[in-house]
Amino acid sequence: MADFSRRGLLTGSFRRSATAFRPPWSGDENHFLVDCTRCDACLSACETRVLKRGQGGYPEINFDHGECTFCYACAQACPEQLFLARDVSPWEHTLSIGDNCLAKNSIECRSCQDSCDTQALTFKPSLLGIAQPSLSYADCTACGACIAGCPVSAITMRHVNAR
């Protein structure tokens, strides 16, 4: 849902998706937004610096320059103890490979595979001559390493229940 308020129109936030990607283990979005004091403790604790101050001052994940290592430092640093226990799934996100992927456009590229520690991204031989990307959702942790490594920004993160 777009933000068509005056503020949304002036800041350009009406173009952004309605739901940001919060830190791992942050749980329910509404609960997080109500109880987060925006103290930035989690941002300071993030070892890979993928946590950034987002809209409204709330922490958001930004995979442009790195990945989440699921170190749990952000959760441990939270003075409000908002985060879920480490033994549950850190989040419900998945990846999507867009049509602008170089391999899908007959250009050899395997940057995403090279950056994937879990080997969830592999390339399968194709009759087109260029191997095509294949994502194993069972092996993917949605850490975001492949997002930063993609030279054409073809890989995006989405919430599992988003259409």
Secondary structure, 3 states (H helix, E strand, C coil): CCCCCHHHHHHCHHHCCCCCCCCCCCCCHHHHHHHCCCCCHHHHHCCCCCEEECHHHCEEECCCCCCCCCCCHHHHHCCCCCCCCCCCCCCCEEEEECCCCCHHHCCCCCHHHHHCCCCCEEEECCCCCCCEEEECCCCCCCCCHHHHHCCCCCEEEEECCCC
